[in-house]
């Protein structure tokens, strides 16, 4: 029986949440089943166009853009199966939805990033991360992954010791360690993800502290901070104070045994800061201040970091790991991963660039975040093969000269083995930047990618820009 034709929206403009990326795909689909996902891929190949899936649209990069069909995750957000230690979910499920479902089973993610609005597939595909040197990126929690590859073929890809003994009906079961590592961080270039199995642990509590310090003081004790805390992060004002010091906020999180009573101030972050960040018009006011009063921006950053300090916040893990207020302010960001062994050198370089660009009228307008992540075996993860410090270079969205400032940081960190985050603003370009020079297993990854993308249906403006495309495929 011929499958029913899937509905689609024609020429409907899509924008990401920060509104710095947009496209008008000829067709936009919202499949709700694996069979429908297969059907959309087959239709794209019949028509000789490419296809791309987007997550929640919170990424700043062009990684989600397509010249062909667009797949939205709206109808692929269901939990599939829970086993102790393992959760099977559809790819479009938001992290916040996953957290609540896991809570109903007395479970939680071992770690997560600072925001819970992304989709499961989005955080996995781009190697999104949290903090804590005992944790790799979130893709390292994946134990099995179901993708629809070229030809509409459904693959369940796992390591050799993966959880599936027999292929489900209609699936091709692939149990190979390297292929699995390639699929975990595929940047959308190997196929469309339908579902994943994620490692989970029993629910737990965390206590977070945010303390004021200076970079000059913290630069000499990073190793101790990493070793002494489950999570360790630094937030930096790159502009010096009157004493030539750089204000720094140190964020630590450790396991907690008891949840404070409901009315305790220690059960929540500073309420005034959280409420102010969500006030209507606050984002516009912040953008206006940065544009009109750039010389006061260093002062604004100092006040921001002081306002965010907090002596203790204890709650369920996923509520503490979500950084809160900062997620509601309009921003653009680049993020660069450097080896932890070059952490101090890298931040000193960032401070030098900020000073140089400030003289040109490009004033850095938000705190710079530093998080520390365990090495990953995924060939295209920013953390591949090395413990990594991720430097998030955040700017208020309308910062004058913001694009030039982010480009200057990326250029300055390249000699320090900097690897730009796939989901954030970057200037990687085929012919100028060599992915092989950044990722030593890139040639082997590319062989796997071309096997699953044999028709070129998963090519995109992004893959062409960075040099991943190149095989024969749709125009």
PyMOL commands that set and color helices and strands:
alter all, ss='L'
color gray80, all
select helices_A, chain A and resi 34-47+95-104+120-125+138-141+150-152+177-184+215-218+222-227+265-267+271-277+282-292+294-308+317-321+325-328+340-359+402-414+435-438+442-452+461-466
alter helices_A, ss='H'
color red, helices_A
select strands_A, chain A and resi 9-15+22-29+51-53+69-71+79-83+86-90+107-108+142-148+154-158+172-175+192-199+201-202+205-214+231-236+247-256+310-316+331-339+368-373+388-396+419-420
alter strands_A, ss='S'
color yellow, strands_A
deselect
rebuild
show_as cartoon
